[in-house]
């Protein structure tokens, strides 16, 4: 069964190095990256996904954050840019295999700023920029 993943989390996965909002979130995200390295299938979902599970119930970052209009817009924008990057339409319900080729193409576009519009205003943007600038060294996905 593919892993449920919202649009903008496809970008977050590219630079994830084991940092996050809280310990539960980090442990959950670590497992997700590990699982995707073995079985790279994802299904695009609307709203909270497997990564959000580490935040549900966390004050200020739980269900309200994960269903907010700004996050939904971020998902839509990410899917639009990723679709253009990969040359295939990705909408809710679409499935994608995060093969090494797909990951590399997304990382190239991320580092070039082609799929980063969605990152404007994100508290993790500077960290992700630094990871990309260092060639994605130490990331958990694709290792």
N, C-alpha and C positions, 0 to 999 in steps of 0.2 A: 504494500500500500504506500502511495507517495506521501511525503511529508507535507502537511498543510502549511503554506507560507504566503504571507501578504506581500504585495508588490515591493514596498521599499525595503523589506528585509532581504530581498535578493542583493541589494547593494550593501547592506550591513554585513552580510556574510563574507563579502570580498575582503574586508579589512579586519575582521574579528580576531583579536589576539588574546582574549581571556579577560577583558575588562567589561564592567557592566554596572547596573544600578544597585545590585545587592548580591549577596552570596548565592541565593537561590536562583537568581537570574543567570549568573555566571555558570553555575553547575549545569543548569538546563541548556544553556547555549553551547557549552562544551560538548555535551552529549549529542546535541543536534549536529554540530559540525563533524563529530566523530562518526555518527550514523550516516551522514551524507557522503563522507569519504568512502564508505562501504557501498551504500545504495543511494546514488545521487538523484533520485527521482523526487520532484516536488509537484504539488498541485497548488495553483494560485487560488487563494481564498479572499473573501471580503471580511474585514474585521479581524479580531484577535486570532492568532495562529499559534503554532507550536512554540515560537520564541516568546510570544506574549505570556505564555503559561507561567513563566518565571516571575512575572510582575503582578498577576491577578491577586488582588487583596492587598497589595503594597500601597499604602496611603499616598495619594497623589499620582501614582503611576499605574494603578490597576485598571479595571474595566473602563472607567471614564476616559482615561487617556487613550486607551487602545481603540475606542469607538468614536473619538472626537472628530469633528469635521476637518480639522487641519491634518490629522493623520490620514484620514480617508483621501484627502486631496493629494497628500504625499504619495500614497499608494498608486493613485491614478496616474500621476505625473511620472513616477518611476516606471510603471508598466509601459507607458507611451514611449519613454526614452529607451528602455531596454528592448522593446519590440523593434524600434528603428535600428538599434545597434545590431541585433541578431538577425534582422530581416525576417522576422516571423511575428505574427500578432499574438500577444499575450493578454488575455482577459481572465476574469474570474472563471475558474473551471478548467483553464488550460493546464496542461502538464508540460514540464520541462525537465530534461536530464542535465544536471550540472556536471557535464563531462569536463575533462581537463581542457579541451578545445573551447568550450563555452565559457568556462571560468577565465581562461586566458584572454579571450576576446573582451569579456566584460571588464577585466582588470585593465586592459589597455585603454579602453574607452573611459574608465573611471579616472585613471591617472592623467589622461588627456583633458579631463573636464567635460567630456561629451555627455555623460550621464550623471552629472553632479548637481544639476539645477535643483533637484529635490532636496539636496543636503543643506541648502541655505537656511540658516537659523537653527540647525540641529546642534545640540550641545556636544556631540561627538565629532563634528565636522573637522576640527583642527587635528584631532587624533587620527582620524581616517586619512587626512591629507598627508600627515607625517608617515603613516604606514605605506601609503602609495608612493611617496617620494623615496622611500627606502626599498622599493621593489617588492613590497608585500612580504618582506622577511618576517618570519615568526607567526604568520597567520595560521589559523586552525583548519580552514577549508582548503582542500587540494594538496594536503601534505602527505 
